[in-house]
Amino acid sequence: MPPVGHLDPRFIALMNEVQTLLRYAWQTDNPMTIPMSGTGSAAMEATLANAVEPGDVVLVGVNGYFGHRLVDMAGRYGADVRKLMKPWGQVFTLDELREGLETHRPAVLALVHAETSTGARQPLEGVAELCRDFNCLLLVDTVTSLGGVPLFIDEWGIDLAYSCSQKGLSCPPGISPFTMGARALEKLNQRRTQVANWYLDVSMLSKYWGDERTYHHTAPINMNYALREALRLVAEEGLTACWERHQTNAELLWEGLADLGLECHVEQEFRLPTLTTVRIPDGVDGKAVTRKLLDDYNMEIGGGLGELAGKVWRIGLMGYNSRRENVEQVLSALKEVLGDSK
């Protein structure tokens, strides 16, 4: 079917639906909750482009690959970037975050809720209260948690968040959820300098996604239709049921991996139900295993990134892919492939 135009009344109605559904998925009432035109890294950059001015101190919790990406992006917008470091696979405690805030006094604290490289879930309860004590914004990466892990933007006091379309939402990549709360909007409106990224400037995008409907750029029409359908499926299942399905299937996977003698990299208390990192046993060629799974079983699991390269496999159970039959298939295939590798 031919796509409609980006200012067509039918598309404007769809824009409203997408925003409403995104607010439900994120559990927020933020008016500025929109899909950015681009993959998850575009929404990631949008949070920093709009919230950071040259010279702002930005404190980033780095415990995996995407913490480092936040550091890189913030630096490109002139931030005075400081880092809190933890070993890959561990998470930050409230005491560690408080100490970091006391030491660095940042304008923004950036944390990764669901670290895709390690499979660790950063607890966020109580973090916003700390940020308010130190008058800084809380920015959160929810790329691997939206739609699959309990997440409450308003209740947890998150000021800025971003995600992607292709993981927990089971939509093709190419469009990325973004939300900005009142405190972050206030900082945007009080900027001394222009937002350095024209394409991602929320002060202009808000006129297209708000009441004015003023042209900014040509929105990816078909991707917005796809995102609406993905979000409708989440709403139809119900968020709580969706979260429970992901947790149930993850626990089934963890039990099966233990039965195979395989160890997970992250403590169970902090494991993501959407992504599991599995330690590659000594003497096993991790790349050979993933290659055989793909060639013989049409099954793709990821390798480790950064510090975990060659040390772990990454098994995703996200969105539609989080099903019992998929867990059983991957465990069966791993058992056969690992048996052949001995």
N, C-alpha and C positions, 0 to 999 in steps of 0.2 A: 504494500500500500504506500502511496506517496505520503511523505511526512507533511504535517501542517507547519505553518510559519511560527517563528518564535514570538510573535505578537498576536497570533491568532486567538480569538476569544476562547476557543476550545483548549488551546495550550495554556492560556492563563488560568483557566479553571483547573487544569491538571497541576500547574505549579502550586496552587493552593492546597490541593490534595497531598502532594509530595511533602510540603512543609508540615501539614497536620500529622501525617503518618510518621515523619521523622521525629517530631516532638514526642509522639507516643513511644517510639522505639528507644529514645534517649531519656524518656521520663523528664521532660522539661517543658516549660511554658515560654521559653525564650522566643520572642518574635523573630530575632535574627538567627533562624535555623534554616539553612539552605543547602542545596547540593552545589558544590563547586564544579566547574567545568574542567575536569581533569582527573587523573587517578589520585589515590590517597595522598601521595606526596604533594600534590597541589593544595589540598586542604591543610596539610601539615605546614606548608610554607605560608598559607594564608593566615594562620593563627599568629605566626611570628611577624609577618609583614605588617599586620595591623596593630599588634600589641607592643611592638618594640620600636623605640627611637634610638638613634645613635647615642651611645654613652650609657644607656640603660643597663643595669646589672641584671643578667639573666642567669639563674641558678638551675642547672640541669642535673637530674638524677641519672647517672650513667651506669647501667647494669646490663647492657647489651648493645647490639648493633644500632638500634634505632635511637637510643640515647645519644650516641655519637653523631647521628644524622641531625638531631636537634641542635647539638653544639655547632655543627658545620653551618646549618642554615641561620641560626641566630647571629653568628659571627659575621655572616654576609650582610646583615642589616645593621651592622655597626654596634652590636651589643658588646658590653664588657662581660664575656661569658665566664662563669665559674662552674666547676664540676664537683658533684658529690659522686664518689666512686664506690662500687660494690662488685664483688666477683660475679661473673655472668651466671645467672641462675638463682641468685639471691635477691632479696627485696629490702627496702629501706624501712626502718622502724620510725615511729613518731619521734622518739628521742633523737635519732640521727638527723631527721629533717629539721627539728627544732634547732639543733646545734648549727646546722648549715644556714638556717635563716638568721640566727643570731650573729653568725660570723660574717655573712656576706651581705645581708640586708638588701635582697634583690627586689626589683620591680616585678619580676615574673619568676615563679617556680614552675619548671616543666618536668613532668613525670610521665613515664610510659605505663599505662594501666596493664596492658597485655603485651609483653615483650615477645615479638614474633621470633626472635633469634634464639630465645632460651626456653620459652614455654612457661615463664613465671608471671604470676598475677600480683601486681602491686596493690596492697590494701590502701584504700583511699579514705576510709572513715576517719574523721578527725583532722585530716590534712587541711581542709579549707579553714577551719577555726584557727589553726596555726598561721595560715597565710593572712588572715584578717588581723591577727595580733601584730603581724609585722608589715601590714599595709602592702601586700603584694598580691598579684593575680595568680591563680592556679590554672595552669594549662595542662591538658591531659591527652595523651595519645590513646585512642580507643579502637585502633585499626583492627585488632584481632579479638576485640571483646563485644562490639556492638552487635546485638542480635543473638549472642551466644552465652554471654556472661552477665550476671546481675550488675546493673549499671544505672545509677540514679543521679543525673546531672544536677537537678535542683536540690534534692535532699542532701547530696554530698557537697554542695556549694562550689561546683566546678565553674570557672569563669569562661574558659575556652576549651573546646574539644574538637577533634576531627576523627574521621574514620575513612573507610573505603567501601566500595560496593560489592567486591567479589568474594568476601570471606563469609562472615556470619549472615549476610543478607542474600548470598547466592545470586548475585546479579553480575553480569559481565563487568570487567574493569573499564574505567573511563569516566566515572563520575564519583564525587567524594563528599559525604556528609560533613557539614561544618556548623558549629553553633557558638554563639557569642552572647554572654550574659550582660546584665546591666552594668556591672563594674567595669567590664572590658570595653563596653561601648562608651562609657564615660571617659576612659583613657583615650580611646580613639578620637572622640570629639574634642579632647583637650590637647591634641598633638601640637607641637610647635613646628613640626616638619610634615611634608606630604608623605603619604604611604609610598614607599619606594617601588612597589610593584603595582603597575597600573591595572593589570589583568585581574589581580586578586584584591583590589582596594574595596573594602566593604562599604566605605562611605559612598562609593558610586554604585556598587552592586545592590545596595539596599534600595536604590531608586527603581531598579528593575524588579526586584523581588518584593518590594513594598507596594504601597498604594499607587505610586506614580506610574509604574510600568514603563519607565523611560528606558529606551534602548541603550544597552552597554556593549554587549557582544552577542554574537549569534549562539544561543544556547544549543547544546547537543540534544536535539529534540528526541531522537529515538532512545538515547540513554536515559532521559527523564521518564519516558514511558516505561522502560525496563525497570528503573528504580521504583517507580510507583507500584508495579506489579510485585516486585520482590517485597516491598514493605507491606503490601496488602496481604501477602501470604503469611508474614510474621504476625500481623494483626489478627488474621483469621485463626491461626494456631493459638495466639495469646502469648504475651511475653513470658509469663511465669511458666507456662507449659514448654515454651521454647527453651528457656534456661534449664528446666528440669531434664528435658530430652538430651541436651548437650552434656549435662553432668552425668546422667545415667550411662550414656554410651562411652564417655571418657573413663568412667570407673570400670566398665566392662573391659575396655582396652587395657587399662593398667593391671587388672587382675590377670588377663591373658598374657601380657608381657612378662609378668612375674613368673607365671607357670612355665614360660619358655626360658627362664633364667636370665632375663634381660632386666636391666635397672633403668629407672627413669632418672633424669638429671636433676629435677627439681623436687624438693620436699612436697609431699602430698598436700599439705595445708595451703601451699602457694601455687599449686599447679593450675594451669589453664585447662578448662574442659575442651577448648577449641584447638589447642595445639600441644602436643606432647613431644618432649625431647627424650630420646632413648640413647643411652650410652652404647657405643659400638664396642662389642667384646674384644678383648685382646686377641690378636692374631687373625681377626676378620677384616677383609678388605671392604670397607663401607661403600665405596663407589661401585664395586663389583656387585654387591647385593642390590643396590638401588637400580643398577643397569639391568640386572636379571629380572627384578620385579616389573620393570617397565616393559622389557622385551617379551617376557614369557607370560606375564599376568595382566598386562595393560594397566598397571598400578604404579602411580608415581608418589614417592615420598621424598622429602627434601633432605639435603645434607646440611651440615652445620655451617654457620656464618661466622666470620671474624675469629674470635678466640676459640670458638667451638668447632671450627672447620676440621673435618676428619675425625672428630671425637664423638659426634652424635648424629642420629637421624632425627628428622622432624616430621611427625605424623599429624596431619591436619584432619580434624573432624568438625567441619563448620557448615552451618546452614543445612541445605538439603543433604549434604554429604554425611552429616552426623546421623547414621542409621545403624541399627544392630547388625544387619547383614553385611555392611561394609567393614565393621569391626571384625566380624567372624572371618571374612575373606582375607583381610590383611594379616590376621594372626595365623591363618592356615598357610598363606603364601610365605610368610616369614619363617614358619616352622620348616617348610620344605626347602626353602633357599638356604637357610642356615645349616640344615642337615646336609645339604649338598656341598657346602663350603668347608666342611670339616674333613 
